[in-house]
Amino acid sequence: NPASQAKDRIQKLLREIVIARYKGCVLRHIRNCGGEVGEAVLQADHLLPRSNSATYADSRLVVCVCKNCHGWKHWWKEEYDELVKTILPKERVTLWERAEKERKTHRPHQGINWNIEELALKQELRKL
């Protein structure tokens, strides 16, 4: 499926972008997890469910976390979200909260051109 293939490429680009942006796990200074580049398995964590196509490729709603912190999130999501909100710039927290409200009241977006989303992320990565 071409859309699935594009989304796989987008996920890889998002990982590269957040690693370049955060230079390690976003929680490494708070949780002392050791999530440094070259020291830990780093992952792109979507702050909203990946099933939400409207925000899937929005790097502002993705952070870099180590594998350990990503697993911790699944058990302690509320605490995780609150910690991440203390780290992110206010405008990104506002975007996250607005997108969360909209996600609950609207149906998923249809007809997203994943190739355009991928191209935009490639351009963003080049700027980093």
Contact map, one row per residue, 1 for C-alpha under 8 A:
11111000000000000000000000000000000000000000000000000000000000000000000000000000000000000000000000000000000000000000000000000000
11111100000000000000000000000000000000000000000000000000000000000000000000000000000000000000000000000000000000000000000000000000
11111110000000000000000000000000000000000000000000000000000000000000000000000000000000000000000000000000000000000100000000000000
11111111000000000000000000000000000000000000000000000000000000000000000000000000000000000000000000000000000000000000000000000000
11111111100000000000000000000000000000000000000000000000000000000000000000000000000000000000000000000000000000000000000000000000
01111111110000000000000000000000000000000000000000000000000000000000000000000000000000000000000000000000000000000110010000000000
00111111111000000000000000000000000000000000000000000000000000000000000000000000000000000000000000000000000000000100000000000000
00011111111100000000000000000000000000000000000000000000000000000000000000000000000000000000000000000000000000000000000000000000
00001111111110000000000000000000000000000000000000000000000000000000000000000000000000000000000000000000000000000000010000000000
00000111111111000000000000000000000000000000000000000000100000000000000000000000000000000000000000000000000000000000110010000000
00000011111111100000000000000000000000000001000000000000100000000000000000000000000000000000000000000000000000000000000000000000
00000001111111110000000000000000000000000000000000000000000000000000000000000000000000000000000000000000000000000000000000000000
00000000111111111000000000000000000000000000000000000000000000000000000000000000000000000000000000000000000000000000010011001000
00000000011111111100000000000000000000000001000000000000101001000000000000000000000000000000000000000000000000000000000010000000
00000000001111111110000000000000000000000111000000000000000000010000000000000000000000000000000000000000000000000000000000000000
00000000000111111111000000000000000000000000000000000000000000000000000000000000000000000000000000000000000000000000000000001000
00000000000011111111100000000000000000000000000000000000001000000000000000000000000000000000000000000000000000000000000000011001
00000000000001111111111000000000000000000001000000000000001001110000000000000000000000000000000000000000000000000000000000000000
00000000000000111111111110000000000010000101000000000000000000010000000000000000000000000000000000000000000000000000000000000000
00000000000000011111111000000000000000000000000000000000000000000000000000000000000000000000000000000000000000000000000000000001
00000000000000001111111000000000000000000000000000000000000000000000000000000000000000000000000000000000000000000000000000000001
00000000000000000111111111000000000000000000000000000000000000110000000000000000000000000000000000000000000000000000000000000000
00000000000000000111111110000000000110000000000000000000000000000000000000000000000000000000000000000000000000000000000000000000
00000000000000000010011111010000001110000100000000000000000000011100000000000000000000000000000000000000000000000000000000000000
00000000000000000010011111110000001100000100000000000000000000011100000000000000000000000000000000000000000000000000000000000000
00000000000000000000010111111000000000000000000000000000000000111000000000000000000100100000000000000000000000000000000000000000
00000000000000000000000011111111101000000000000000000000000000001000100000000000001100000000000000000000000000000000000000000000
00000000000000000000000111111111111100000000000000000000000000000000000000000000000000000000000000000000000000000000000000000000
00000000000000000000000001111111100000000000000000000000000000000000000000000000000000000000000000000000000000000000000000000000
00000000000000000000000000111111000000000000000000000000000000000000000000000000000000000000000000000000000000000000000000000000
00000000000000000000000000111111100000000000000000000000000000000000000000000000000000000000000000000000000000000000000000000000
00000000000000000000000000111111111000000000000000000000000000000000000000000000000000000000000000000000000000000000000000000000
00000000000000000000000000111011111000000000000000000000000000000101100000000000000000000000000000000000000000000000000000000000
00000000000000000000000000010001111100110000000000000000000000000000000000000000000000000000000000000000000000000000000000000000
00000000000000000000000110110001111110111100000000000000000000001100000000000000000000000000000000000000000000000000000000000000
00000000000000000000001110010000011111110000000000000000000000000000000000000000000000000000000000000000000000000000000000000000
00000000000000000010001100000000001111110100000000000000000000000000000000000000000000000000000000000000000000000000000000000000
00000000000000000000000000000000000111111000000000000000000000000000000000000000000000000000000000000000000000000000000000000000
00000000000000000000000000000000011111111000000000000000000000000000000000000000000000000000000000000000000000000000000000000000
00000000000000000000000000000000011111111100000000000000000000000110000000000000000000000000000000000000000000000000000000000000
00000000000000000000000000000000001001111110000000000000000000000110000000000000000000000000000000000000000000000000000000000000
00000000000000100010000110000000001010011111000000000000000000011110000000000000000000000000000000000000000000000000000000000000
00000000000000100000000000000000000000001111100000000000000000011110010000000000000000000000000000000000000000000000000000000000
00000000001001100110000000000000000000000111110000000000000001111000000000000000000000000000000000000000000000000000000000000000
00000000000000000000000000000000000000000011111000000000000001111000010000000000000000000000000000000000000000000000000000000000
00000000000000000000000000000000000000000001111111000001000011100000000000000000000000000000000000000000000000000000000000000000
00000000000000000000000000000000000000000000111110000000000011100000000000000000000000000000000100000000000000000000000000000000
00000000000000000000000000000000000000000000011111010010000010000000000000000000000000000000000100010000000000000000000000000000
00000000000000000000000000000000000000000000011111110001000000000000000000000000000000000000000000000000000000000000000000000000
00000000000000000000000000000000000000000000010111111011000000000000000000000000000000000000000000000000000000000000000000000000
00000000000000000000000000000000000000000000000011111001000000000000000000000000000000000000000000000000000000000000000000000000
00000000000000000000000000000000000000000000000111111111000000000000000000000000000000000000000000000010000110000000000000000000
00000000000000000000000000000000000000000000000001111111100000000000000000000000000000000000000000000000000111010000000000000000
00000000000000000000000000000000000000000000000000011111100000000000000000000000000000000000000000000000000110010000000000000000
00000000000000000000000000000000000000000000000101011111110010000000000000000000000000000000000000100000000000000000000000000000
00000000000000000000000000000000000000000000010011111111110000000000000000000000000000000000000000000000000000000000000000000000
00000000011001000000000000000000000000000000000000001111111000000000000000000000000000000000000000000000000000000000110010000000
00000000000000000000000000000000000000000000000000000011111111000000000000000000000000000000000000000000000000000000000000000000
00000000000001001100000000000000000000000000000000000000111111100000000000000000000000000000000000000000000000000000000010000000
00000000000000000000000000000000000000000000000000000000011111100000000000000000000000000001000000000000000000000000000000000000
00000000000000000000000000000000000000000000011100000010011111100000000000000000000000000001001100000000000000000000000000000000
00000000000001000100000000000000000000000001111000000000011111110000000000000000000000000000000000000000000000000000000000000000
00000000000000000100010001000000000000000001111000000000001111111000000000000000000000000000000000000000000000000000000000000000
00000000000000100110010111000000000000000111100000000000000001111100000000000000000000000000000000000000000000000000000000000000
00000000000000000000000111100000001000000111100000000000000000111111110000000000000000000000000000000000000000000000000000000000
00000000000000000000000110000000101000011110000000000000000000011111110000000000000000000000000000000000000000000000000000000000
00000000000000000000000000000000000000011110000000000000000000001111111000000000000000000000000000000000000000000000000000000000
00000000000000000000000000000000100000000000000000000000000000001111111100000000000000000000000000000000000000000000000000000000
00000000000000000000000000100000100000000000000000000000000000001111111110000000000000000000000000000000000000000000000000000000
00000000000000000000000000000000000000000010100000000000000000001111111111000000000000000000000000000000000000000000000000000000
00000000000000000000000000000000000000000000000000000000000000000011111111100000000000000000000000000000000000000000000000000000
00000000000000000000000000000000000000000000000000000000000000000001111111111001000000000000000000000000000000000000000000000000
00000000000000000000000000000000000000000000000000000000000000000000111111111011000000000000000000000000000000000000000000000000
00000000000000000000000000000000000000000000000000000000000000000000011111111000000000000000000000000000000000000000000000000000
00000000000000000000000000000000000000000000000000000000000000000000001111111000000000000000000000000000000000000000000000000000
00000000000000000000000000000000000000000000000000000000000000000000000111111111000000000000000000000000000000000000000000000000
00000000000000000000000000000000000000000000000000000000000000000000000111111111100000000000000000000000000000000000000000000000
00000000000000000000000000000000000000000000000000000000000000000000000000011111110000000000000000000000000000000000000000000000
00000000000000000000000000000000000000000000000000000000000000000000000010011111111000000000000000000000000000000000000000000000
00000000000000000000000000000000000000000000000000000000000000000000000110011111111100000000000000000000000000000000000000000000
00000000000000000000000000000000000000000000000000000000000000000000000000001111111110000000000000000000000000000000000000000000
00000000000000000000000000000000000000000000000000000000000000000000000000000111111111000000000000000000000000000000000000000000
00000000000000000000000000100000000000000000000000000000000000000000000000000011111111100000000000000000000000000000000000000000
00000000000000000000000001100000000000000000000000000000000000000000000000000001111111110000000000000000000000000000000000000000
00000000000000000000000000000000000000000000000000000000000000000000000000000000111111111000100000000000000000000000000000000000
00000000000000000000000000000000000000000000000000000000000000000000000000000000011111110000000000000000000000000000000000000000
00000000000000000000000001000000000000000000000000000000000000000000000000000000001111111000000000000000000000000000000000000000
00000000000000000000000000000000000000000000000000000000000000000000000000000000000111111101100000000000000000000000000000000000
00000000000000000000000000000000000000000000000000000000000000000000000000000000000010111111100000000000000000000000000000000000
00000000000000000000000000000000000000000000000000000000000000000000000000000000000000011111110000000000000000000000000000000000
00000000000000000000000000000000000000000000000000000000000000000000000000000000000000001111111000000000000000000000000000000000
00000000000000000000000000000000000000000000000000000000000110000000000000000000000000011111111100000000000000000000000000000000
00000000000000000000000000000000000000000000000000000000000000000000000000000000000010011111111110000000000000000000000000000000
00000000000000000000000000000000000000000000000000000000000000000000000000000000000000000111111111000000000000000000000000000000
00000000000000000000000000000000000000000000000000000000000010000000000000000000000000000011111111100000000000000000000000000000
00000000000000000000000000000000000000000000001100000000000010000000000000000000000000000001111111110000000000000000000000000000
00000000000000000000000000000000000000000000000000000000000000000000000000000000000000000000111111111000000000000000000000000000
00000000000000000000000000000000000000000000000000000000000000000000000000000000000000000000011111111100000000000000000000000000
00000000000000000000000000000000000000000000000000000010000000000000000000000000000000000000001111111110000000000000000000000000
00000000000000000000000000000000000000000000000100000000000000000000000000000000000000000000000111111111000000000000000000000000
00000000000000000000000000000000000000000000000000000000000000000000000000000000000000000000000011111111100000000000000000000000
00000000000000000000000000000000000000000000000000000000000000000000000000000000000000000000000001111111110000000000000000000000
00000000000000000000000000000000000000000000000000010000000000000000000000000000000000000000000000111111111100000000000000000000
00000000000000000000000000000000000000000000000000000000000000000000000000000000000000000000000000011111110000000000000000000000
00000000000000000000000000000000000000000000000000000000000000000000000000000000000000000000000000001111111000000000000000000000
00000000000000000000000000000000000000000000000000000000000000000000000000000000000000000000000000000111111100000000000000000000
00000000000000000000000000000000000000000000000000000000000000000000000000000000000000000000000000000010111110000000000000000000
00000000000000000000000000000000000000000000000000011100000000000000000000000000000000000000000000000010011111000000000000000000
00000000000000000000000000000000000000000000000000011100000000000000000000000000000000000000000000000000001111110000000000000000
00000000000000000000000000000000000000000000000000001000000000000000000000000000000000000000000000000000000111110000000000000000
00000000000000000000000000000000000000000000000000000000000000000000000000000000000000000000000000000000000011111000000000000000
00000000000000000000000000000000000000000000000000001100000000000000000000000000000000000000000000000000000011111100000000000000
00000000000000000000000000000000000000000000000000000000000000000000000000000000000000000000000000000000000000111111100000000000
00100110000000000000000000000000000000000000000000000000000000000000000000000000000000000000000000000000000000011111110000000000
00000100000000000000000000000000000000000000000000000000000000000000000000000000000000000000000000000000000000001111111000000000
00000000000000000000000000000000000000000000000000000000000000000000000000000000000000000000000000000000000000001111111100000000
00000000010000000000000000000000000000000000000000000000100000000000000000000000000000000000000000000000000000001111111110000000
00000100110010000000000000000000000000000000000000000000100000000000000000000000000000000000000000000000000000000111111111000000
00000000000000000000000000000000000000000000000000000000000000000000000000000000000000000000000000000000000000000011111111100000
00000000000000000000000000000000000000000000000000000000000000000000000000000000000000000000000000000000000000000001111111110000
00000000010011000000000000000000000000000000000000000000101000000000000000000000000000000000000000000000000000000000111111111000
00000000000010000000000000000000000000000000000000000000000000000000000000000000000000000000000000000000000000000000011111111100
00000000000000000000000000000000000000000000000000000000000000000000000000000000000000000000000000000000000000000000001111111110
00000000000000001000000000000000000000000000000000000000000000000000000000000000000000000000000000000000000000000000000111111111
00000000000010011000000000000000000000000000000000000000000000000000000000000000000000000000000000000000000000000000000011111111
00000000000000000000000000000000000000000000000000000000000000000000000000000000000000000000000000000000000000000000000001111111
00000000000000000000000000000000000000000000000000000000000000000000000000000000000000000000000000000000000000000000000000111111
00000000000000001001100000000000000000000000000000000000000000000000000000000000000000000000000000000000000000000000000000011111
